[in-house]
Amino acid sequence: MNDVMFGIGGDTAKTGARESHVSLRMGGEATGEWRQHWSVVLASIFGIGLVTVYLYSTGMMIAPLEKEFGWKRAEIASGPTIVAVVGCLVAPFMGMAIDRYGARRIAIFGVIALCGAIAILSQAGPSIWSWWALWCLMAVTHPFIKPTVWVAAVTSLFTTGRGMALAVALCGTSVGTSLTPLLTHYLIQNYGWRGAYMGLGAIWLMVTLPLVLFGFYSIADTRRRTRMRDPEQAKPPELPGLTKQEAMRSIKFAKIAGATAAISAATTALGMNLVPILSEAGIERGEAAAVAGVSGIAGITGKLSGGYLIDRYNASRVVGIATACPAISALLLLFLPGSIPAAIAAVAIVGLALGIEFDGVGYLASRHFGLKHFGLIYGTMVGLLALTSGVAPLLANYAFDVSGTYAALLWSIIPVAIISAVLFATLGSYPDFAKPEGDGAQAA
């Protein structure tokens, strides 16, 4: 009996020791990745934050533009739709460019161009055509700074700690959604809507560009610079993953892309119109902007906790559970209108859920399809996401113009969240790709 007991205890101790050793080894590898590539994550935070500025400032601009020019809300909200349509068409090609040329040069141009496009929105005139023309310029510049650029770079450099690295980088979304309504409200109050657009472009340029210039690169950039220093160096091995045809014809691609596009459309329409929705319910505009800012803070919490979870558990189930949560937010806003605590809870739930979800999408794409054509695959997903996210606010504001309420938007979020959650949760296990050879050299 004692021999058996000691034998079992010994095996258990050995198993525990092995697990501890694996955990320490993985922890050490993740720490090494962070030590080497932390500047890429930092630059990505603000690059991804910049992506949100044009969209989340539009909700704050609706009232002053409506007052000055007499435009309908659907006409104002059609600006981001132009960006969405162009983004959807260009996204696969931008993904291929990232795969081939690296993310660094694309990001540098994108930061400069997008900040300029935001500032130039201040030149809109009485004709709605001038507004649409300026948004066409925004549409041309936006693909150069889409999340694909930042996610592709982080994914290429982090393996063991990929989930947390993506989580921290994608906190930029929360930084943008948290700061943009408050900053835009302050600038409008003090400088008018024209000054607000100019201020937004200038502030984000001064913050983001230095970080990208001095700290942002991808594995393709490091390899290109290595070949420049040593032209005779052998061609590096290909990254592992499915071919373009295998990935984009698979049911998993359809599930991830469809679920992401659907839930993003619903929640983007909610996020962009959150201040008008809360104002319609009787909450003062300044208080509504402050409540909207809660989404960003909650999103940071969601991203960090999501990064921790998806590094340790099947990300499909983690993302599936998170995606169902916006249905709760919609119910709170529908049945407790005008309640600031209910509004804060609703916004916080959306922020937490989306924080986990958007971490998970890039992670799921890298795990299910590999890194061989990640830019193209993820870029195509982001293009579909951009299209639906751009059309949804237009439809939501058209429904408001017709009915005088955002109730249709809130009711539509409930089935969309549930269906998207099921699609994520049923993705299954990850394929077994060979681990790519490391390339830890930082771009000079």
C-alpha positions as CSV (number, residue, x, y, z in Angstrom):
1,M,0.0,0.0,0.0
2,N,2.7,2.5,1.0
3,D,4.7,1.6,-2.1
4,V,1.8,2.2,-4.3
5,M,1.0,5.5,-2.5
6,F,4.6,6.6,-2.8
7,G,4.7,5.5,-6.4
8,I,1.7,7.6,-7.2
9,G,3.0,10.5,-5.2
10,G,6.3,10.3,-7.1
11,D,4.7,10.3,-10.5
12,T,2.5,13.2,-9.4
13,A,5.5,15.1,-8.2
14,K,7.4,14.4,-11.5
15,T,4.4,15.5,-13.5
16,G,4.1,18.7,-11.5
17,A,7.8,19.4,-11.9
18,R,7.5,18.9,-15.7
19,E,4.5,21.2,-15.9
20,S,6.3,23.8,-13.8
21,H,9.3,23.5,-16.0
22,V,7.2,24.0,-19.2
23,S,5.4,27.0,-17.6
24,L,8.7,28.6,-16.6
25,R,10.1,28.0,-20.1
26,M,7.1,29.5,-21.8
27,G,7.1,32.4,-19.3
28,G,10.8,33.0,-20.1
29,E,10.2,32.9,-23.9
30,A,7.3,35.4,-23.5
31,T,9.4,37.7,-21.4
32,G,12.2,37.5,-24.0
33,E,9.8,38.5,-26.7
34,W,8.5,41.5,-24.7
35,R,12.1,42.6,-23.9
36,Q,13.0,42.6,-27.5
37,H,9.8,43.9,-29.2
38,W,8.0,46.1,-26.6
39,S,8.4,49.3,-28.7
40,V,6.3,47.6,-31.5
41,V,3.5,47.1,-29.1
42,L,3.7,50.6,-27.7
43,A,3.6,52.1,-31.2
44,S,0.7,49.8,-32.1
45,I,-1.4,51.1,-29.2
46,F,-1.4,54.6,-30.5
47,G,-1.6,53.5,-34.2
48,I,-4.7,51.5,-33.5
49,G,-6.1,54.3,-31.3
50,L,-5.7,56.7,-34.3
51,V,-7.8,54.3,-36.4
52,T,-10.8,55.0,-34.2
53,V,-10.6,58.8,-34.1
54,Y,-12.4,59.6,-37.4
55,L,-15.3,57.3,-36.5
56,Y,-15.8,58.1,-32.8
57,S,-15.5,61.8,-33.4
58,T,-18.3,61.7,-36.0
59,G,-21.0,61.1,-33.3
60,M,-19.9,64.2,-31.5
61,M,-19.9,66.2,-34.7
62,I,-23.5,65.3,-35.7
63,A,-25.2,68.0,-33.6
64,P,-23.0,71.0,-34.6
65,L,-23.0,70.0,-38.3
66,E,-26.8,69.4,-38.2
67,K,-27.2,72.8,-36.6
68,E,-24.9,74.8,-39.0
69,F,-25.8,73.2,-42.3
70,G,-29.2,71.5,-41.8
71,W,-27.9,68.2,-43.0
72,K,-29.7,65.0,-42.0
73,R,-28.1,62.6,-39.6
74,A,-27.9,59.9,-42.3
75,E,-26.1,62.3,-44.6
76,I,-23.5,63.1,-41.9
77,A,-23.1,59.4,-41.0
78,S,-22.6,58.5,-44.7
79,G,-19.0,59.8,-44.4
80,P,-17.7,56.7,-42.7
81,T,-19.6,54.6,-45.1
82,I,-17.5,55.9,-47.9
83,V,-14.4,54.9,-46.0
84,A,-15.9,51.4,-45.3
85,V,-16.7,50.7,-49.0
86,V,-13.2,51.7,-50.2
87,G,-11.6,49.9,-47.3
88,C,-13.4,46.7,-48.1
89,L,-12.2,46.8,-51.8
90,V,-8.6,47.7,-50.9
91,A,-8.1,45.6,-47.8
92,P,-6.9,42.3,-49.5
93,F,-4.3,44.2,-51.6
94,M,-3.1,46.1,-48.5
95,G,-2.7,42.8,-46.7
96,M,-0.6,41.4,-49.6
97,A,1.5,44.5,-49.5
98,I,2.1,44.0,-45.8
99,D,3.1,40.4,-46.4
100,R,5.5,41.4,-49.1
101,Y,7.0,44.7,-47.9
102,G,6.5,44.8,-44.2
103,A,4.3,47.0,-42.0
104,R,6.7,49.8,-41.1
105,R,6.7,51.9,-44.3
106,I,3.0,51.5,-44.7
107,A,2.4,52.7,-41.1
108,I,4.6,55.8,-41.4
109,F,2.8,57.0,-44.5
110,G,-0.6,56.0,-43.0
111,V,-0.2,58.0,-39.8
112,I,0.8,61.2,-41.7
113,A,-1.9,60.9,-44.3
114,L,-4.8,60.0,-41.9
115,C,-4.0,62.8,-39.5
116,G,-4.0,65.2,-42.4
117,A,-7.3,63.8,-43.7
118,I,-8.9,64.3,-40.2
119,A,-7.7,67.9,-40.1
120,I,-9.0,68.7,-43.6
121,L,-12.5,67.6,-42.6
122,S,-12.6,71.1,-41.0
123,Q,-12.9,72.6,-44.5
124,A,-16.4,71.2,-45.2
125,G,-18.8,73.8,-46.7
126,P,-22.6,74.2,-46.9
127,S,-22.9,71.7,-49.7
128,I,-23.1,68.0,-48.5
129,W,-21.0,67.2,-51.6
130,S,-18.0,69.0,-50.0
131,W,-18.5,66.7,-46.9
132,W,-18.5,63.6,-49.1
133,A,-15.5,64.8,-51.1
134,L,-13.5,65.2,-48.0
135,W,-14.5,61.7,-46.8
136,C,-13.3,60.3,-50.1
137,L,-9.8,61.6,-49.2
138,M,-10.2,59.9,-45.8
139,A,-11.1,56.7,-47.6
140,V,-7.9,56.8,-49.6
141,T,-5.7,57.2,-46.6
142,H,-7.4,55.0,-44.1
143,P,-6.3,51.6,-45.5
144,F,-2.7,52.5,-44.7
145,I,-3.4,52.5,-41.0
146,K,-6.0,49.8,-40.6
147,P,-5.6,47.3,-37.7
148,T,-4.1,44.8,-40.2
149,V,-0.9,46.9,-40.3
150,W,-0.4,46.8,-36.5
151,V,-1.8,43.2,-35.8
152,A,0.4,41.7,-38.6
153,A,3.5,43.3,-37.1
154,V,2.8,42.1,-33.5
155,T,1.7,38.6,-34.6
156,S,4.9,38.2,-36.7
157,L,7.2,39.0,-33.7
158,F,5.4,37.3,-30.8
159,T,4.7,33.5,-30.5
160,T,4.5,32.3,-26.9
161,G,3.1,35.6,-25.6
162,R,1.1,36.4,-28.7
163,G,-2.3,36.6,-27.0
164,M,-1.2,39.2,-24.4
165,A,0.9,41.2,-26.9
166,L,-2.2,41.5,-29.2
167,A,-4.3,42.4,-26.1
168,V,-2.0,45.2,-25.1
169,A,-1.6,46.5,-28.6
170,L,-5.4,46.5,-29.2
171,C,-5.8,48.5,-26.0
172,G,-5.3,51.3,-28.5
173,T,-8.9,50.9,-29.6
174,S,-10.0,51.5,-26.0
175,V,-7.6,54.5,-25.7
176,G,-9.1,56.0,-28.8
177,T,-12.8,55.3,-27.9
178,S,-12.2,56.6,-24.4
179,L,-10.3,59.8,-25.2
180,T,-11.9,60.7,-28.5
181,P,-15.5,61.7,-27.3
182,L,-14.1,63.7,-24.4
183,L,-11.3,65.4,-26.4
184,T,-13.7,66.1,-29.2
185,H,-16.3,67.6,-26.8
186,Y,-13.6,69.8,-25.3
187,L,-12.3,71.0,-28.6
188,I,-15.8,71.7,-29.9
189,Q,-16.7,73.7,-26.8
190,N,-13.6,75.8,-27.0
191,Y,-12.8,76.0,-30.8
192,G,-15.9,74.9,-32.6
193,W,-16.2,71.8,-34.8
194,R,-13.7,73.1,-37.4
195,G,-11.1,73.7,-34.7
196,A,-11.9,70.3,-33.2
197,Y,-11.1,68.4,-36.4
198,M,-7.8,70.4,-36.8
199,G,-6.9,69.8,-33.2
200,L,-7.6,66.0,-33.4
201,G,-5.4,65.6,-36.5
202,A,-2.5,67.6,-34.9
203,I,-2.6,66.0,-31.5
204,W,-2.7,62.4,-32.8
205,L,0.1,63.2,-35.3
206,M,2.4,64.6,-32.6
207,V,1.9,61.6,-30.3
208,T,1.8,58.7,-32.8
209,L,4.4,59.5,-35.5
210,P,7.5,59.6,-33.3
211,L,6.5,56.2,-31.8
212,V,6.2,54.7,-35.2
213,L,9.3,56.2,-36.6
214,F,11.5,55.0,-33.8
215,G,9.9,51.8,-32.5
216,F,7.7,50.1,-35.1
217,Y,8.6,47.2,-37.4
218,S,7.6,43.7,-38.4
219,I,9.5,40.5,-39.1
220,A,9.4,41.3,-42.8
221,D,11.1,44.6,-42.0
222,T,13.9,42.9,-40.0
223,R,14.5,40.4,-42.8
224,R,14.6,43.1,-45.5
225,R,17.2,45.1,-43.5
226,T,19.2,41.9,-42.9
227,R,19.3,41.2,-46.6
228,M,20.3,44.8,-47.3
229,R,23.3,44.4,-45.0
230,D,24.1,41.0,-46.5
231,P,22.8,40.6,-50.0
232,E,24.2,37.0,-50.3
233,Q,22.3,35.8,-47.3
234,A,20.1,32.8,-48.2
235,K,16.4,33.3,-48.5
236,P,14.7,32.8,-45.1
237,P,12.3,29.9,-44.7
238,E,8.6,30.6,-45.3
239,L,6.4,31.1,-42.4
240,P,4.0,28.2,-41.7
241,G,0.3,28.2,-42.6
242,L,-2.4,27.4,-45.1
243,T,-2.2,28.6,-48.7
244,K,-4.5,31.5,-49.6
245,Q,-6.9,29.2,-51.3
246,E,-7.1,26.7,-48.4
247,A,-7.7,29.4,-45.9
248,M,-10.2,31.6,-47.7
249,R,-12.3,28.7,-48.9
250,S,-12.6,27.1,-45.5
251,I,-15.7,27.1,-43.3
252,K,-13.6,28.5,-40.5
253,F,-12.8,31.6,-42.5
254,A,-16.5,32.1,-43.3
255,K,-17.3,31.7,-39.6
256,I,-14.7,34.1,-38.3
257,A,-15.2,36.7,-41.0
258,G,-19.0,36.5,-40.8
259,A,-19.2,36.6,-37.0
260,T,-16.7,39.5,-36.7
261,A,-18.3,41.6,-39.4
262,A,-21.8,41.1,-38.0
263,I,-21.1,41.9,-34.3
264,S,-18.7,44.7,-35.3
265,A,-21.4,46.3,-37.4
266,A,-23.9,46.3,-34.6
267,T,-21.5,47.6,-31.9
268,T,-19.9,50.2,-34.1
269,A,-23.3,51.7,-34.9
270,L,-23.9,51.7,-31.2
271,G,-20.6,53.2,-30.3
272,M,-20.7,55.9,-32.9
273,N,-24.3,56.9,-31.9
274,L,-23.9,56.3,-28.2
275,V,-23.9,60.0,-27.2
276,P,-27.0,60.7,-29.3
277,I,-28.7,57.6,-27.9
278,L,-28.0,58.7,-24.3
279,S,-29.0,62.3,-25.1
280,E,-32.3,61.1,-26.6
281,A,-32.9,59.2,-23.3
282,G,-32.6,62.5,-21.4
283,I,-28.9,62.4,-20.3
284,E,-27.1,65.7,-20.7
285,R,-24.7,65.8,-23.6
286,G,-21.5,66.3,-21.5
287,E,-22.6,63.5,-19.1
288,A,-23.3,61.3,-22.2
289,A,-19.8,61.9,-23.5
290,A,-18.3,61.0,-20.1
291,V,-20.4,57.8,-20.0
292,A,-19.2,56.9,-23.6
293,G,-15.7,57.2,-22.3
294,V,-16.3,54.3,-19.9
295,S,-16.3,52.0,-23.0
296,G,-12.6,52.7,-23.5
297,I,-11.6,52.0,-19.9
298,A,-13.7,48.8,-19.8
299,G,-12.2,47.8,-23.1
300,I,-8.6,48.0,-21.7
301,T,-9.7,45.6,-18.9
302,G,-11.4,43.3,-21.4
303,K,-8.4,43.2,-23.7
304,L,-5.9,42.5,-20.9
305,S,-8.1,39.8,-19.3
306,G,-8.8,38.4,-22.8
307,G,-5.2,38.2,-23.7
308,Y,-4.5,36.3,-20.5
309,L,-7.4,33.9,-21.2
310,I,-6.7,33.2,-24.9
311,D,-3.1,32.4,-24.2
312,R,-4.3,29.6,-21.8
313,Y,-7.7,28.4,-23.1
314,N,-9.3,27.8,-26.5
315,A,-9.8,31.3,-27.8
316,S,-12.9,30.3,-29.8
317,R,-14.9,29.7,-26.6
318,V,-13.5,32.8,-24.8
319,V,-14.4,35.0,-27.8
320,G,-17.8,33.3,-28.2
321,I,-18.8,34.1,-24.6
322,A,-17.7,37.7,-24.9
323,T,-19.5,38.2,-28.2
324,A,-22.9,37.4,-26.6
325,C,-22.5,40.1,-23.9
326,P,-23.6,43.2,-26.0
327,A,-27.1,41.7,-26.0
328,I,-27.2,42.5,-22.3
329,S,-26.1,46.1,-23.0
330,A,-28.9,46.6,-25.6
331,L,-31.5,45.3,-23.1
332,L,-30.3,47.7,-20.4
333,L,-30.5,50.7,-22.7
334,L,-33.9,49.6,-24.0
335,F,-35.6,49.0,-20.6
336,L,-33.8,51.5,-18.4
337,P,-33.6,54.6,-20.6
338,G,-32.3,57.8,-18.9
339,S,-30.7,55.9,-16.1
340,I,-27.0,56.9,-15.8
341,P,-26.0,53.7,-13.7
342,A,-27.7,51.5,-16.4
343,A,-26.0,53.4,-19.2
344,I,-22.6,53.0,-17.5
345,A,-23.2,49.3,-17.0
346,A,-24.3,48.9,-20.6
347,V,-21.3,50.8,-22.0
348,A,-18.9,48.9,-19.7
349,I,-20.3,45.5,-20.8
350,V,-19.8,46.4,-24.4
351,G,-16.3,47.6,-23.8
352,L,-15.3,44.5,-21.9
353,A,-16.8,42.2,-24.5
354,L,-15.3,44.0,-27.5
355,G,-12.0,44.2,-25.7
356,I,-11.9,40.4,-25.6
357,E,-13.5,39.9,-29.0
358,F,-11.1,42.0,-31.1
359,D,-8.1,40.5,-29.4
360,G,-9.4,37.1,-30.2
361,V,-10.1,37.7,-33.9
362,G,-6.4,38.4,-34.8
363,Y,-5.3,35.5,-32.6
364,L,-7.8,33.1,-34.0
365,A,-6.8,34.0,-37.6
366,S,-3.1,33.4,-36.8
367,R,-3.8,30.1,-35.0
368,H,-6.3,28.6,-37.5
369,F,-4.6,29.8,-40.7
370,G,-1.0,30.4,-39.8
371,L,1.3,33.2,-40.7
372,K,2.2,32.4,-44.3
373,H,-0.5,34.7,-45.7
374,F,-1.7,36.4,-42.5
375,G,-1.7,39.9,-44.0
376,L,-4.0,38.9,-46.8
377,I,-6.3,36.7,-44.7
378,Y,-6.7,39.0,-41.8
379,G,-6.8,42.0,-44.1
380,T,-9.7,40.5,-46.0
381,M,-11.5,40.0,-42.7
382,V,-10.9,43.5,-41.7
383,G,-12.1,44.8,-45.0
384,L,-15.4,43.0,-44.6
385,L,-15.6,44.3,-41.0
386,A,-15.0,47.8,-42.3
387,L,-17.7,47.5,-44.9
388,T,-20.4,46.3,-42.5
389,S,-19.2,48.8,-39.8
390,G,-19.4,51.6,-42.2
391,V,-22.9,50.7,-43.5
392,A,-24.4,50.0,-40.1
393,P,-24.1,53.6,-38.7
394,L,-25.7,54.9,-41.9
395,L,-28.6,52.5,-41.6
396,A,-29.0,53.3,-37.9
397,N,-29.2,57.0,-38.6
398,Y,-31.5,56.5,-41.5
399,A,-33.8,54.6,-39.2
400,F,-33.6,57.5,-36.7
401,D,-34.5,60.0,-39.4
402,V,-37.5,57.9,-40.3
403,S,-38.7,56.9,-36.8
404,G,-37.1,59.5,-34.5
405,T,-35.6,56.8,-32.3
406,Y,-32.6,54.4,-32.1
407,A,-34.7,51.5,-30.8
408,A,-34.4,49.5,-34.0
409,L,-30.6,49.6,-33.6
410,L,-30.7,48.3,-30.0
411,W,-33.2,45.5,-30.8
412,S,-31.0,44.3,-33.7
413,I,-27.9,43.9,-31.5
414,I,-29.5,41.1,-29.5
415,P,-29.9,38.4,-32.3
416,V,-26.7,39.5,-34.0
417,A,-24.7,39.0,-30.7
418,I,-26.2,35.6,-30.1
419,I,-25.6,34.3,-33.7
420,S,-22.0,35.7,-33.8
421,A,-21.3,34.0,-30.4
422,V,-22.4,30.6,-31.8
423,L,-20.2,31.0,-34.9
424,F,-17.1,31.7,-32.8
425,A,-17.7,29.0,-30.2
426,T,-18.0,26.3,-32.9
427,L,-14.7,26.9,-34.6
428,G,-13.0,23.8,-33.1
429,S,-9.4,23.1,-32.3
430,Y,-6.3,24.8,-33.9
431,P,-4.4,23.1,-36.7
432,D,-0.9,21.9,-35.9
433,F,1.5,24.2,-37.8
434,A,5.3,23.9,-37.5
435,K,6.8,26.6,-35.4
436,P,8.6,29.2,-37.6
437,E,12.3,29.8,-37.2
438,G,13.0,32.8,-35.0
439,D,14.0,36.1,-36.3
440,G,14.6,38.3,-33.4
441,A,16.7,41.0,-34.9
442,Q,15.2,44.3,-34.4
443,A,15.0,46.7,-37.4
444,A,17.8,49.2,-37.3
